[in-house]
């Protein structure tokens, strides 16, 4: 019996901008968690939030103009494809994909949406003492309070 299988090859799935996005986001999320509850570090928290907002906006643009595997059109498939993927997993099958599988694509969209909500609500947030987001003055105090609640709740999702 002869072995006709080909040796595995290393394939770079994610381009450099996407890798930098991923790891910068990881570091910033840790920093955001560490700086969220201390008024002495709130300036770092605010600037981290700005940076995350820029990163997410970059990733949204990169999802349309980036390399093949990072484009949304490559990994965001319809709900039917996502359900078929789940059914295959339940049958014990493991369909292979270069990049994100159909459920992973939907997860990426959900995470980007949650990050946008997080950064967006932070722009309007306040701590009732000294800190106000840069867009706090554009909304009423009660709206800012509600957005602050969303901001705090969303971080724990």
Secondary structure as GFF3:
##gff-version 3
##sequence-region A 1 157
A	DSSP	alpha_helix	16	35	.	.	.	ID=ss1
A	DSSP	three_ten_helix	39	41	.	.	.	ID=ss2
A	DSSP	alpha_helix	42	65	.	.	.	ID=ss3
A	DSSP	three_ten_helix	68	70	.	.	.	ID=ss4
A	DSSP	alpha_helix	72	75	.	.	.	ID=ss5
A	DSSP	alpha_helix	79	90	.	.	.	ID=ss6
A	DSSP	alpha_helix	102	122	.	.	.	ID=ss7
A	DSSP	three_ten_helix	136	138	.	.	.	ID=ss8
A	DSSP	alpha_helix	141	155	.	.	.	ID=ss9
###
